[in-house]
């Protein structure tokens, strides 16, 4: 195992409920991990830091008006999402697993900086999910006058509690931000400034919030079968993202690819999956793949897809057996690599599963 940023153990506190009456209203579990939404200014250092959850809920008395029962759970020490790691992923997944039968939907509050990574990974960890899991947060803390937190939180709860004919309208892991609901594993954080911080370049929004909350039913995942929820908690972090740039040195590439215990590489290529065709570079990649290390080709472009063999500069990559991530985001490609490596499957099956859509994370591109 590589050394990773470790987390302390996180005791969990329950401390908010908007109603004591056991009615037949939908039950929503709000999971607070940290992020700007609950941050306060430290006037000594002039920085924003994670605070506790109670002040969030005090700031939104409107939650009492929602037609659902809300319970909440919080990390005892909320984090800035820059400190997110695989242990926290497991914590989030376990909270959902332990409360899965008792709640109709889940809203997870995290910082936006790594929200696409976290929500993508949770989408893979939760197999046979049949209930809504909505990630949200905000660009401004909830206590600020111009905050975007209220709308994001209130609408996320509405989405998580939206049922039709006793079935959830959404039954997948999503990310809601600034009036749009996205499939989480299709998103990327694009702006540190705009309230519209996220984009899903290769898949349209699943719902839009205006005067009405409009769901695009044809775009949503529809769960089939009666399989029970399975939560995969074994994630492999022995991976690296290697971003190409003109002038990248072979010595540097070689040293990265020869890292001890390396199991997988996300190779961020140009355009439609293109890379230098220098034979020394191709040889390095080939030798790495022959050692049993998976190399995945993901485009650096925010939109569009890898098209292996479309240009001469990607045909070599195809020949040496690079894995085709098609139109997946880097965030989702990292998540899928951690998840599939964690399951421990043979190479052929690994490649076959990686190159097909498991949770709607890639389009059907030939
Ligand atoms: N640094 C913050 C975080 O990701 C930013 C945010 O919440 O939007 O935790």
Boltz pocket constraint, residues with backbone or C-beta under 6 A from the ligand:
constraints:
  - pocket:
      binder: B
      contacts: [[A, 34], [A, 35], [A, 36], [A, 37], [A, 79], [A, 80], [A, 81], [A, 82], [A, 110], [A, 111], [A, 112], [A, 113], [A, 114], [A, 137], [A, 138], [A, 139]]
      max_distance: 6.0
